[in-house]
Amino acid sequence: MKPALVVVGNGMAGMRTVEELLKLAPDMYDITVFGAEPHGNYNRILLSPLLAGEKSIADIMLHTREWYAEHGITLHAGDPVEHIDRRRRVVRSAAGLEVRYDRLLLATGSKPFIIPVPGHQLPGVIAFRDIQDVETMLEAARSHRHAVVIGGGLLGLEAANGLLRQGMQVTVVHVTDCLMNQQLDKPAAQLLQKALEHKGLRFLLNAQTAEIVGPDRVTAVRFKDGSEIPADLVVMTAGVRPNMALAQQSGLHCERAIVVDDTLQTYDPRVYAVGECVQHRSATFGLVAPIWDQARVCGAHLAGAGHRRYVQQTSPTRLKVTGVDLYSVGDFIGGEGSEDLVLRDPRRGVYKRLVLKDNRIAGAVLYGDVQDGPWYFGLIQNRTDIGAIRNHLLFGEALCAQAA
């Protein structure tokens, strides 16, 4: 009899790990997958184009139900696991289904952080996390006018753009004084804001939400200073939290997320975890690149080919917010002992900033012209001495090659 692998979470991290496992050992396990959503696995990154009307649900599916059947995988979609008994090695689902495991893979992802202000449970207040959220937004856009997006990070800007494309008036509310403050420095953020205002988005910065107002559905958002703006739809994109409740209930060691070692094993050697629900060497993860690396390592260990170790790498953020090109990587804020090289060309809408330390690039922010981003990233990763090309660095790889 084959050993049983149960996967809790039918999202990108869990299914990518299963794919990596199937490449190495296609017939090793009887695999059962539980997912909370009633679909196969889809590309969450493409929810924005789905909202903007550029893609259909079929376009964003990664694994259709037929794919699971072809690979002999039992899929329980729309039936999340609610209990893990590690002593008996059994999981129990919401529908009461019990399945035993020899190996368990937790890929429970993250939960959107809903700011707990009065009114946050009113109809019309949602997150931007899954297909159901997109359908709720599209429904609201058909019959309502005013949308407020709380959170001016990447996800918030993508939600705002999608709703604008669906004909709503959209205001983005952000708690700090510059958009995407995790990925951009101030001058780049200001260029971005200008470009998005030009498209029709409105922004309220340094704004603290105090209350969501409405008798039986949201009608307005009120701020700490007493001002308010009309809202028929409020989309919360103020960050996510690792979804570790199930792991905690089963007694697995958790801190900010489920703690794993370099093989993606939890403190229970039969239980692995990958993706946004894990904490590795005190870091948690939200970008795709590190999660794909985790999937490769974890898939190899599940396949019994476990010579790999997961090593965290710096990941660049490359953003295509509504036709605006942005790229940021490394330490782009700088500090003592660092220097900045800056190029600004407001007319062309180009801004580049390189942070140098000890004759090496420590970080980069590019706006408008991002084609040299991967090259700068390579220089950061290889800790290349840039002394000889310093004067040409801002003008990109081609000029530096000529100079060298």
KADA-V421929 format. One record per pair of residues at least 6 apart in sequence whose C-alpha atoms are under 6 Angstrom apart, sorted by the first residue. I is the first residue (numbers start at 1). GAP is how many residues later the second one is. Records with the same first field share a line. If there is no record, write none. Layout:
I: GAP / GAP
//
This chain:
2: 27
3: 26 / 99
4: 25 / 26 / 97 / 98
5: 24 / 26 / 96 / 98 / 99
6: 25 / 26 / 27 / 95 / 98
7: 26 / 98
8: 26 / 98 / 99
9: 25 / 26 / 98 / 99
10: 25 / 31
11: 30
13: 262
14: 93
16: 279
17: 278 / 282
20: 276 / 279
21: 278 / 282
25: 278
31: 42
32: 41 / 42
33: 42
34: 42 / 43 / 46
35: 42 / 43 / 44 / 45
36: 42 / 43 / 44
37: 40 / 41
38: 39 / 40
40: 23 / 24 / 25
41: 21 / 22
42: 18 / 19 / 20
43: 17
48: 110
49: 6
50: 6
51: 83 / 111
52: 110 / 113
79: 15
80: 13 / 14
81: 11 / 12
82: 10 / 11 / 12
83: 8 / 9
84: 7 / 166
89: 11 / 12
90: 9 / 10
91: 7 / 8
92: 6
103: 167 / 168
104: 167
105: 166 / 167 / 168
106: 167
107: 166 / 167
108: 135 / 169
109: 134 / 167 / 168
110: 130 / 131 / 132 / 133 / 166 / 167
111: 129 / 130 / 132
112: 128
113: 126 / 127
117: 94
118: 93
119: 93
122: 95
123: 94
124: 94 / 109
125: 109 / 110
126: 109
127: 108 / 109
145: 23
146: 22 / 23 / 85 / 86
147: 23 / 84 / 85 / 86 / 87
148: 22 / 23 / 24 / 83 / 86
149: 23 / 85 / 86
150: 23 / 86 / 87
151: 22 / 23 / 86 / 87
152: 22 / 27 / 28
153: 27
156: 81
170: 31
171: 31 / 32
172: 31
173: 31
174: 31 / 33
175: 31 / 32 / 33
176: 30
177: 28 / 29
178: 11
179: 10
208: 15 / 16
209: 14
210: 12 / 13 / 14
211: 11
212: 9
213: 6 / 7 / 8
218: 14
219: 11 / 12 / 13
220: 9 / 10 / 11
221: 7 / 8
222: 6
242: 15 / 34 / 35
243: 34
244: 13
257: 20 / 21 / 22
258: 20 / 21
259: 7 / 19 / 20
260: 6 / 20
262: 47 / 48
263: 46
264: 8 / 9 / 34
265: 7
266: 6
275: 16
276: 9 / 10
297: 11
300: 6
316: 12 / 13
317: 10 / 11
318: 8 / 9
319: 7
325: 42 / 43
326: 40 / 41
327: 38 / 39
328: 36 / 37
329: 34 / 35
330: 32 / 33
331: 31 / 32
332: 23 / 31 / 32
338: 18 / 19
339: 16 / 17
340: 14 / 15
341: 12 / 13
342: 10 / 11
343: 8 / 9
344: 6 / 7
349: 19
350: 17 / 18 / 19
351: 15 / 16
352: 13 / 14
353: 11 / 12
354: 9 / 10
355: 6 / 7 / 8
356: 6
359: 26 / 27 / 28
360: 25 / 26
361: 19
372: 24
389: 11
392: 8
//
